[in-house]
Amino acid sequence: MSKSVLVINCGSSSIKFALLLEQQDFRIHGLAENLGTADARIKGVTVGNEPVDIHIPFADHKKALEVGLERLANYKPDAIGHRVVHGGSLTKAELINDDIIEHIRAAIPLAPLHNHAHLIGIEATQRLFPDLPQVAVFDTAFHQTMPAHAYRYAVPKFLYTEHGVRRYGFHGTSHAYVSERGSALAGSFKQGGWLTAHLGNGSSTCAIWNGQSVDTSMGLTPLEGLVMGTRSGDVDPSLHSFLAKNLGWDIYKIDKMLNSQSGLLGLSDLSNDMRTLIDASEKGNEDATLAIEVFCYRLAKSLAALSCGLPELNGLFFTGGIGENSAYIREKTMSYLPHFGFNLNKDANNALKRGTEGRIDAGTGPQIWVVPTDEEGRIAQEVHHVVDAHVGQQLLKKSELKTELA
Ligand code: AMP
C-alpha cells in the first residue's frame, strides 16, 4: 500500500513537486525553475516550514530532483505520481511501464512541450527511485467519456481516424476533483448535471453528468475555448490564413501570438494577471476593463453552450486562482446568465474567504458553489488506487500460482 506520494509536475525548464504524507493535510512543496541555466534554483518550504532558496547553476531535471529530495531525507515517498498533460486515448491513470511511456511519447505531437518534459521527469525519477511504483495521471483522461458528437470536429474523417484530430480536453484532474467534492457538498455525490469553471492562468469549463465529463471547452490543445491569461481561446480559424496572406506571418509566429501574447494580456496590453487588471480597471484603465468584460462574457457563453450536454442542470462550481478568489469576476459572469435561473447571493459571494469552499446562490434556481481545487491531492488519490489495484493483482497471481502448484 502506498502511504506517502511524491507528486511531480514537470515542465520544460521547471519542476513542481509536492510530497503528500499519509495525513492528507501535511504537504511539503517545492519548485525548481530555470533548469539548465546559470540561474537554476529550488524554492520551497522545509518540513519545519522554513523557506528554502537553493542556487543550483546549470542543474538538469535529475539533479534538481536529487537536491530537492535530499531535503526530505526523513520523508521518503512510497510511490510517485506524474501529472501528464496528454494521454492520447488513455482513459485512466496508469502504472508507468514501457508501454505507457510509448503512449506518452506517441502523444508528443499533440502536446510537444508538455509531454516531452514529462518524459524527462519520468526518466529522472526512475533513475532516482528504481524500486518505487510510478503512476502517470493524465489531464485528458477524465474527458474520455465525452460522446463523439462533443469530441469530433467537422473536418474530413481521416484527420480523426489517421491523425487523432479530435477534441481531448484538459484540466481533467481539477474538473474531476471539483465536481466530486462539490456534488458531495451539495448532497448528491456524483449525481446530476453540473458545470465547472476552472479559472486560472489557463481556464476551461466542463459539463459533468453523473460524475462523467460530457463536454469541455478545451480541444485538440489547451488553446481552444475561454479567454485565458495569455491564450486567445476561440478565434475564427481563418485568422491564420488572414495573417499569413496580409502580414506574411508563418505558422510558428501565429502559434506564439495565440498562445503567449493574447488573452487578457493581448486585450489589455498590460498584464495576464487578473488582479493587476482589476486594480487597473478600478483606476480607470479602459483596456483592462474591456479585457475583464470579454473574459466574463466568453465564460458565460461557454457555460451556456456546455449546458446543452446536460439533461438537467443542478448547478455550477467555480475554482482556480480567479474562480476561488474573485467575487467580482463571479458576479460579473453570473450577470450574463439570469435566464438559466441562476440567482447569486451577493453577500455570500462577497463574504467567501480565500481558499474556502461555500455555497453562494440565493436558494432558488441552480446552485452556485466555490470549491477550491486540489490537483495534487487528486493525483495522490489516483496513485493510491492504481498502486493498490496493482498490489491486489500481484497477490491474486501469487495465490493462483500457489493453488496451481498445490
Ligand atoms: P492559477 O493559475 O490557478 O494559480 O490562477 C492565477 C490567476 O488567479 C491570476 O490571474 C491571478 O491574478 C488570479 N487571482 C488570484 N487571486 C485573485 C484575486 N483575489 N482576485 C482576482 N484574481 C485573482
Boltz pocket constraint, residues with backbone or C-beta under 6 A from the ligand:
constraints:
  - pocket:
      binder: B
      contacts: [[A, 199], [A, 200], [A, 201], [A, 202], [A, 229], [A, 272], [A, 273], [A, 274], [A, 275], [A, 276], [A, 278], [A, 320], [A, 321], [A, 322], [A, 325], [A, 326]]
      max_distance: 6.0
